[in-house]
């Protein structure tokens, strides 16, 4: 029988740590906050808190297969872009009664869509025009490691992340690695898009159809938040996703070797 009586997991330790981290961020000077080192350090700490929260929620889900709260916890674990390989065992642990609710069915349907771009599958191919209106096809990069990067000139977190992406590109561009960036800029945003490319030093291939969130490639890859990225191996297979901060360089070091 499906229940709702179980209490939500105790996340107070995570919340307290989050408050301390926020205070630490606020105590830093604006100059410190704008450095890549500070941003990457904060990002790493936020990731630790995220993992701690996920761990608590996963224990709750597995311990309460009949509770509707477990389904809500599953949404929290998955976030805006759930990884089917992580979520499947948790979803399958739910009771049949819970899995047959309308909320669960909607969640399962959205999860099934994401299987098309999950780690281990072949990256969906596409063609989109570059800044000069020339068509660029993803499969034309076969034989190289490719970071498929989704961003936009209007996206603050994307612009903050760009120094990390530039650093990784400059370090590994001669080791069979490149980047293909897809911009979610708006129909009237081409000038802003081009200016951001120039100002942020993004010297690799850039494409966009300037359709904002309706960008055809973003739709194909089920992008619901940016920045987002997929690391694709020379055969065209997705081997990692959403690599931010030091995680991007660490993954490239893993697959391409330490420089």
C-alpha positions as CSV (number, residue, x, y, z in Angstrom):
1,X,0.0,0.0,0.0
2,X,1.3,3.5,-0.9
3,X,1.8,5.7,2.1
4,X,2.8,9.3,2.9
5,X,3.4,8.9,6.6
6,X,7.2,8.6,6.5
7,X,9.1,11.8,7.4
8,X,11.3,13.5,4.9
9,X,15.0,12.6,5.5
10,X,16.9,14.8,7.9
11,X,18.9,17.2,5.7
12,X,19.8,19.6,8.5
13,X,23.5,18.8,8.5
14,X,23.6,19.6,4.7
15,X,21.6,22.8,5.3
16,X,23.9,23.9,8.0
17,X,26.9,23.3,5.8
18,X,25.2,25.2,3.0
19,X,24.7,28.2,5.3
20,X,28.3,28.2,6.3
21,X,29.4,28.0,2.6
22,X,27.1,30.9,1.8
23,X,28.6,33.0,4.6
24,X,32.1,32.1,3.3
25,X,31.1,33.3,-0.2
26,X,29.6,36.5,1.1
27,X,32.7,37.2,3.2
28,X,34.9,37.2,0.1
29,X,35.7,40.4,-1.7
30,X,34.2,41.0,-5.1
31,X,37.6,40.7,-6.6
32,X,38.1,37.3,-4.9
33,X,34.6,36.1,-6.0
34,X,35.5,36.9,-9.6
35,X,38.6,34.7,-9.8
36,X,38.4,31.3,-11.4
37,X,40.2,29.7,-8.4
38,X,37.5,31.0,-5.9
39,X,34.6,30.0,-8.2
40,X,36.0,26.5,-8.8
41,X,36.7,26.0,-5.0
42,X,33.1,27.0,-4.2
43,X,31.8,24.9,-7.0
44,X,33.6,21.8,-5.6
45,X,32.2,22.5,-2.1
46,X,28.7,22.8,-3.5
47,X,29.2,19.5,-5.3
48,X,30.2,17.9,-2.0
49,X,27.0,19.1,-0.4
50,X,24.9,18.0,-3.4
51,X,26.4,14.5,-3.1
52,X,25.7,14.4,0.6
53,X,22.1,15.4,0.0
54,X,21.7,12.8,-2.7
55,X,23.1,10.1,-0.4
56,X,20.6,10.9,2.3
57,X,17.7,11.0,-0.2
58,X,18.8,7.7,-1.8
59,X,18.8,6.0,1.6
60,X,15.3,7.3,2.2
61,X,14.0,6.1,-1.1
62,X,15.3,2.6,-0.7
63,X,14.0,2.4,2.8
64,X,10.5,3.7,2.0
65,X,9.4,2.1,-1.3
66,X,5.7,2.7,-0.5
67,X,6.0,6.4,0.4
68,X,4.9,9.1,-2.0
69,X,7.7,11.2,-0.5
70,X,10.2,8.7,-2.0
71,X,8.9,9.8,-5.5
72,X,9.4,13.4,-4.6
73,X,12.9,12.6,-3.3
74,X,13.6,10.9,-6.6
75,X,12.8,14.2,-8.4
76,X,15.3,15.9,-6.1
77,X,18.0,13.3,-6.7
78,X,17.6,13.5,-10.5
79,X,17.6,17.3,-10.7
80,X,17.0,19.1,-14.0
81,X,18.9,16.4,-16.0
82,X,18.5,13.0,-14.4
83,X,21.0,10.3,-15.3
84,X,19.0,7.1,-16.1
85,X,21.8,4.9,-14.9
86,X,21.7,6.5,-11.5
87,X,17.9,6.8,-11.3
88,X,16.7,3.5,-12.7
89,X,17.7,1.4,-9.7
90,X,16.0,3.9,-7.4
91,X,12.8,4.0,-9.5
92,X,12.7,0.2,-9.8
93,X,12.9,-0.1,-6.0
94,X,9.5,1.7,-5.6
95,X,6.4,-0.3,-5.0
96,X,4.1,-1.2,-7.9
97,X,1.4,1.0,-6.4
98,X,3.7,4.0,-6.4
99,X,5.1,3.4,-9.9
100,X,1.5,3.3,-11.2
101,X,0.7,6.8,-10.0
102,X,0.3,9.5,-12.6
103,X,3.3,11.4,-11.2
104,X,5.5,8.3,-11.5
105,X,4.4,7.7,-15.0
106,X,5.2,11.2,-16.1
107,X,8.6,10.9,-14.4
108,X,9.4,7.6,-16.1
109,X,8.4,9.1,-19.5
110,X,10.8,12.0,-19.0
111,X,13.5,9.6,-17.9
112,X,13.0,7.5,-21.0
113,X,13.6,10.5,-23.2
114,X,16.9,11.2,-21.5
115,X,18.1,7.7,-22.4
116,X,18.8,9.1,-25.9
117,X,21.7,11.2,-24.5
118,X,22.8,9.0,-21.5
119,X,26.4,8.1,-20.9
120,X,27.3,5.1,-23.0
121,X,25.0,5.8,-26.0
122,X,26.0,7.3,-29.3
123,X,25.6,11.0,-29.4
124,X,22.6,12.0,-31.7
125,X,23.9,13.6,-34.8
126,X,22.9,17.1,-36.0
127,X,23.8,19.9,-38.3
128,X,23.6,23.6,-37.4
129,X,25.1,26.7,-38.9
130,X,28.2,28.4,-37.5
131,X,28.7,32.2,-37.1
132,X,29.2,32.6,-40.8
133,X,26.1,30.6,-41.8
134,X,28.1,27.5,-42.8
135,X,26.6,24.2,-41.8
136,X,28.5,22.1,-39.2
137,X,27.7,18.5,-38.5
138,X,28.7,16.8,-35.2
139,X,29.7,13.5,-37.0
140,X,32.3,15.4,-39.0
141,X,34.4,15.5,-35.8
142,X,34.6,11.7,-35.6
143,X,38.1,10.5,-34.7
144,X,38.4,13.2,-32.0
145,X,37.3,13.7,-28.4
146,X,34.6,16.4,-28.6
147,X,33.1,18.5,-25.8
148,X,29.6,19.4,-26.9
149,X,29.0,22.5,-24.9
150,X,25.6,24.3,-24.5
151,X,25.7,27.9,-23.4
152,X,24.4,31.4,-24.2
153,X,25.7,35.0,-24.0
154,X,22.9,35.9,-21.6
155,X,23.7,33.0,-19.2
156,X,25.8,34.3,-16.3
157,X,26.9,30.8,-15.0
158,X,27.9,29.9,-18.6
159,X,30.1,33.0,-18.8
160,X,31.6,32.2,-15.4
161,X,32.4,28.7,-16.6
162,X,34.0,29.8,-19.9
163,X,37.5,30.4,-18.4
164,X,37.6,26.8,-17.3
165,X,36.5,25.6,-20.8
166,X,39.1,27.9,-22.5
167,X,41.8,26.6,-20.2
168,X,40.9,23.0,-21.0
169,X,40.8,23.7,-24.7
170,X,44.2,25.4,-24.8
171,X,45.7,22.5,-22.8
172,X,44.3,19.6,-24.8
173,X,43.6,21.0,-28.3
174,X,46.7,19.4,-29.7
175,X,45.9,16.0,-28.2
176,X,43.0,14.9,-30.4
177,X,40.5,17.1,-28.5
178,X,38.2,19.9,-29.6
179,X,35.0,21.7,-28.6
180,X,31.7,22.3,-30.4
181,X,29.6,25.0,-28.7
182,X,25.9,25.4,-29.2
183,X,24.4,28.7,-28.2
184,X,20.9,29.2,-27.0
185,X,20.9,32.9,-27.9
186,X,17.7,34.6,-28.9
187,X,16.5,35.5,-32.4
188,X,17.7,39.1,-31.9
189,X,20.9,38.0,-30.0
190,X,23.4,37.4,-32.8
191,X,25.4,40.5,-32.0
192,X,25.6,39.6,-28.3
193,X,26.5,36.0,-29.2
194,X,29.4,37.1,-31.4
195,X,30.6,39.7,-28.8
196,X,30.6,37.0,-26.1
197,X,32.6,34.6,-28.3
198,X,35.2,37.4,-28.8
199,X,35.2,38.7,-25.2
200,X,35.5,35.2,-23.7
201,X,38.1,34.0,-26.1
202,X,36.1,31.1,-27.5
203,X,38.3,30.1,-30.4
204,X,36.6,26.8,-31.4
205,X,33.6,26.1,-33.6
206,X,30.4,27.9,-32.5
207,X,26.9,27.1,-33.9
208,X,23.4,28.3,-33.2
209,X,20.0,28.7,-34.9
210,X,19.2,31.6,-32.5
211,X,16.0,30.1,-31.3
212,X,16.6,30.5,-27.6
213,X,15.3,27.4,-25.6
214,X,13.8,26.1,-28.9
215,X,17.3,25.6,-30.4
216,X,16.9,22.4,-32.3
217,X,20.1,20.8,-30.9
218,X,19.1,21.7,-27.4
219,X,15.8,20.1,-27.9
220,X,17.4,17.0,-29.4
221,X,19.6,16.7,-26.3
222,X,16.7,17.5,-23.9
223,X,18.5,20.6,-22.5
224,X,16.5,22.2,-19.7
225,X,19.3,24.2,-18.1
226,X,22.7,25.7,-19.1
227,X,25.6,25.4,-18.9
228,X,25.5,21.8,-20.0
229,X,27.9,19.6,-21.8
230,X,28.6,16.1,-23.1
231,X,32.1,14.6,-23.7
232,X,32.0,12.4,-26.8
233,X,34.8,9.9,-27.6
234,X,36.3,9.4,-31.1
235,X,33.7,6.8,-32.0
236,X,30.8,9.2,-31.3
237,X,29.9,7.7,-27.9
238,X,28.9,9.9,-24.9
239,X,31.4,9.1,-22.1
240,X,30.7,11.9,-19.6
241,X,28.3,14.8,-19.1
242,X,28.0,18.1,-17.2
243,X,31.7,18.5,-16.5
244,X,32.2,21.8,-14.7
245,X,35.1,23.5,-12.9
246,X,38.0,21.2,-12.3
247,X,35.9,18.1,-13.3
248,X,36.4,18.9,-17.0
249,X,40.2,19.0,-16.8
250,X,40.3,16.0,-14.5
251,X,38.2,13.9,-17.0
252,X,40.3,15.0,-20.0
253,X,43.4,14.1,-18.0
254,X,41.9,10.7,-17.4
255,X,41.2,10.0,-21.1
256,X,43.9,12.0,-22.8
257,X,46.8,11.7,-20.3
258,X,48.4,14.1,-18.0
259,X,50.3,17.0,-19.5
